[in-house]
């Protein structure tokens, strides 16, 4: 799976989880949704994505040799 797809899946999961937590646990969980949305917006303009950097350091989305798992 491409790193971009992994990041989109992670962001979508975080938004849905935070909305569920805000509904069933405490309304302040909505701030997690705000945080994810703000990060998505800033990464669209700056190209800097903290999740991408973390996933790359963990080796997710790359092959064992360190190259991208799927070449474009």
KOLRO-619227 format. One record per residue: residue number from 1; residue in three letters; x, y, z of N, C-alpha, C in turn. Coordinates in nm, 4 decimals, decimal comma. Atoms other than C-alpha are relative to their C-alpha. Layout:
% residues N
ATOM num residuo   n_east  n_north     n_up  ca_east ca_north    ca_up   c_east  c_north     c_up
ATOM NUM     ALA        X        Y        Z        X        Y        Z        X        Y        Z
...
END
This chain:
% residues 72
ATOM num residuo   n_east  n_north     n_up  ca_east ca_north    ca_up   c_east  c_north     c_up
ATOM   1     UNK   0,0845  -0,1172   0,0000   0,0000   0,0000   0,0000   0,0891   0,1235   0,0000
ATOM   2     UNK  -0,0761  -0,1230   0,0064   0,1275   0,3462  -0,0828  -0,0094   0,0763   0,1311
ATOM   3     UNK  -0,0053  -0,0787  -0,1231   0,2283   0,5734   0,2028  -0,1127   0,1024   0,0041
ATOM   4     UNK   0,1081  -0,0993   0,0046  -0,0243   0,8349   0,0885  -0,1337  -0,0626   0,0382
ATOM   5     UNK   0,1244   0,0696  -0,0347  -0,3066   0,5804   0,1155  -0,0038  -0,0359   0,1479
ATOM   6     UNK  -0,0067   0,0318  -0,1423  -0,1895   0,4750   0,4603  -0,0322   0,1243   0,0823
ATOM   7     UNK   0,0247  -0,1251  -0,0724  -0,1932   0,8376   0,5746  -0,1463   0,0390  -0,0092
ATOM   8     UNK   0,1430  -0,0312   0,0138  -0,5426   0,8930   0,4350  -0,0849  -0,0910   0,0875
ATOM   9     UNK   0,0740   0,0943  -0,0846  -0,6674   0,5787   0,6099   0,0177   0,0344   0,1473
ATOM  10     UNK  -0,0264  -0,0390  -0,1382  -0,5034   0,6897   0,9349  -0,0801   0,1250   0,0372
ATOM  11     UNK   0,0737  -0,1232  -0,0276  -0,6567   1,0379   0,9133  -0,1499  -0,0269   0,0094
ATOM  12     UNK   0,1423   0,0332  -0,0036  -1,0022   0,8998   0,8352  -0,0374  -0,0764   0,1252
ATOM  13     UNK   0,0247   0,0765  -0,1221  -0,9786   0,6541   1,1230   0,0026   0,0905   0,1223
ATOM  14     UNK  -0,0088  -0,0924  -0,1137  -0,8717   0,9285   1,3629  -0,1220   0,0909   0,0079
ATOM  15     UNK   0,1188  -0,0862   0,0009  -1,1604   1,1544   1,2563  -0,1219  -0,0767   0,0482
ATOM  16     UNK   0,1170   0,0787  -0,0405  -1,4207   0,8803   1,2914   0,0078  -0,0412   0,1466
ATOM  17     UNK  -0,0159   0,0382  -0,1405  -1,2776   0,7633   1,6241  -0,0250   0,1184   0,0925
ATOM  18     UNK   0,0199  -0,1166  -0,0859  -1,2705   1,1150   1,7660  -0,1458   0,0439   0,0022
ATOM  19     UNK   0,1425  -0,0331   0,0006  -1,6289   1,1776   1,6566  -0,0788  -0,0967   0,0876
ATOM  20     UNK   0,0669   0,0983  -0,0859  -1,7402   0,8552   1,8254   0,0298   0,0288   0,1470
ATOM  21     UNK  -0,0364  -0,0313  -0,1375  -1,5481   0,9458   2,1409  -0,0691   0,1277   0,0483
ATOM  22     UNK   0,0685  -0,1238  -0,0377  -1,6976   1,2971   2,1384  -0,1481  -0,0253   0,0260
ATOM  23     UNK   0,1429   0,0300  -0,0173  -2,0460   1,1507   2,1093  -0,0253  -0,0822   0,1259
ATOM  24     UNK   0,0294   0,0940  -0,1072  -2,0186   0,8696   2,3647   0,0819   0,0202   0,1281
ATOM  25     UNK  -0,0846  -0,0123  -0,1186  -1,7387   0,9731   2,6035  -0,0025   0,1417   0,0557
ATOM  26     UNK  -0,0049  -0,1389  -0,0459  -1,6827   1,3488   2,6267   0,0118   0,0918  -0,1214
ATOM  27     UNK  -0,0021  -0,0907   0,1162  -1,7405   1,6435   2,3888   0,1376   0,0574  -0,0339
ATOM  28     UNK  -0,1322  -0,0560   0,0291  -1,3800   1,7615   2,4201   0,0818  -0,0844  -0,0973
ATOM  29     UNK  -0,0694   0,0818   0,0995  -1,2709   1,4717   2,1965  -0,0112   0,0599  -0,1402
ATOM  30     UNK   0,0147  -0,0644   0,1310  -1,3879   1,6894   1,9058   0,1278   0,0748  -0,0379
ATOM  31     UNK  -0,1250  -0,0704   0,0284  -1,0550   1,8723   1,9408   0,0992  -0,0883  -0,0756
ATOM  32     UNK  -0,0845   0,0885   0,0790  -0,8817   1,5651   1,8004  -0,0359   0,0107  -0,1483
ATOM  33     UNK   0,0440  -0,0202   0,1382  -1,0902   1,6073   1,4848   0,0535   0,1319  -0,0541
ATOM  34     UNK  -0,0531  -0,1312   0,0399  -0,9882   1,9744   1,4717   0,1497  -0,0104  -0,0287
ATOM  35     UNK  -0,1441   0,0169   0,0180  -0,6224   1,8772   1,5104   0,0324  -0,0735  -0,1301
ATOM  36     UNK  -0,0229   0,0777   0,1227  -0,6384   1,6174   1,2315  -0,0323   0,0851  -0,1227
ATOM  37     UNK   0,0378  -0,0855   0,1127  -0,8197   1,8594   1,0000   0,1003   0,1109  -0,0245
ATOM  38     UNK  -0,1002  -0,1061   0,0144  -0,5705   2,1382   1,0681   0,1292  -0,0542  -0,0594
ATOM  39     UNK  -0,1208   0,0606   0,0564  -0,2795   1,9037   0,9946  -0,0173  -0,0338  -0,1471
ATOM  40     UNK   0,0254   0,0290   0,1415  -0,4402   1,7913   0,6692   0,0043   0,1274  -0,0835
ATOM  41     UNK   0,0021  -0,1274   0,0723  -0,4956   2,1525   0,5653   0,1405   0,0574  -0,0158
ATOM  42     UNK  -0,1349  -0,0571   0,0108  -0,1438   2,2699   0,6475   0,0889  -0,0858  -0,0883
ATOM  43     UNK  -0,0844   0,0837   0,0851   0,0119   1,9675   0,4757  -0,0328   0,0179  -0,1477
ATOM  44     UNK   0,0370  -0,0264   0,1393  -0,1811   2,0494   0,1587   0,0739   0,1226  -0,0546
ATOM  45     UNK  -0,0663  -0,1225   0,0442  -0,0139   2,3906   0,1466   0,1522  -0,0046   0,0156
ATOM  46     UNK  -0,1441  -0,0009  -0,0266   0,3307   2,3192   0,2918   0,0715  -0,1256  -0,0460
ATOM  47     UNK  -0,0618   0,1265   0,0362   0,3901   1,9570   0,1964   0,0642  -0,0712   0,1178
ATOM  48     UNK  -0,0554   0,0611  -0,1205   0,5000   1,8833   0,5536  -0,1093  -0,0779   0,0715
ATOM  49     UNK   0,0991   0,0850  -0,0646   0,3181   1,5932   0,7144   0,0673  -0,0764   0,1137
ATOM  50     UNK  -0,0615   0,0699  -0,1129   0,4125   1,4795   1,0654  -0,0254  -0,1513  -0,0034
ATOM  51     UNK   0,0311   0,1429   0,0064   0,2377   1,1440   1,0158   0,0900  -0,0701  -0,1020
ATOM  52     UNK  -0,0874   0,0589   0,1018   0,4417   1,0793   0,7008   0,1407  -0,0205   0,0546
ATOM  53     UNK  -0,1341   0,0118  -0,0568   0,7669   1,1462   0,8842   0,0071  -0,1138   0,1020
ATOM  54     UNK   0,0022   0,1059  -0,1012   0,6694   0,9149   1,1716  -0,0093  -0,1374  -0,0665
ATOM  55     UNK   0,0167   0,1289   0,0668   0,5558   0,6350   0,9397   0,1259  -0,0415  -0,0752
ATOM  56     UNK  -0,1250   0,0315   0,0694   0,8754   0,6591   0,7341   0,1059  -0,0487   0,0974
ATOM  57     UNK  -0,0976   0,0427  -0,0995   1,0873   0,6321   1,0496  -0,0309  -0,1397   0,0529
ATOM  58     UNK   0,0401   0,1328  -0,0437   0,8876   0,3237   1,1487   0,0153  -0,1039  -0,1106
ATOM  59     UNK  -0,0188   0,0917   0,1119   0,9509   0,1740   0,8041  -0,1296  -0,0432  -0,0654
ATOM  60     UNK   0,1302   0,0331   0,0587   0,5838   0,1668   0,7086  -0,0118   0,0683  -0,1354
ATOM  61     UNK   0,0144  -0,0547   0,1342   0,5158   0,2140   0,3383   0,1259  -0,0109  -0,0830
ATOM  62     UNK  -0,1237   0,0205   0,0747   0,8681   0,1192   0,2353   0,0351  -0,1476   0,0027
ATOM  63     UNK  -0,0465   0,1387   0,0015   1,0305  -0,2086   0,1411   0,1163  -0,0137   0,0973
ATOM  64     UNK  -0,1106   0,0231  -0,0933   1,3103  -0,3648   0,3464   0,1263   0,0756  -0,0406
ATOM  65     UNK  -0,1196  -0,0706   0,0451   1,5719  -0,1900   0,1339  -0,0102   0,1501   0,0236
ATOM  66     UNK   0,0174  -0,1419  -0,0272   1,4272   0,1494   0,2314  -0,0566   0,0778  -0,1168
ATOM  67     UNK   0,0582  -0,0663   0,1153   1,2879   0,2250  -0,1122  -0,1517  -0,0083   0,0087
ATOM  68     UNK   0,1470   0,0067  -0,0040   0,9175   0,2941  -0,1705  -0,0493  -0,1399  -0,0391
ATOM  69     UNK   0,0525   0,1351   0,0246   0,7113  -0,0263  -0,1657  -0,0575  -0,0131  -0,1408
ATOM  70     UNK   0,0592   0,0015   0,1334   0,5316   0,0643  -0,4895   0,0534   0,1204  -0,0755
ATOM  71     UNK  -0,0532  -0,1097   0,0812   0,7031   0,2684  -0,7566  -0,1112   0,0584  -0,0863
ATOM  72     UNK   0,1012  -0,0670   0,0828   0,4970   0,5231  -0,9446   0,0475   0,0097  -0,1422
END
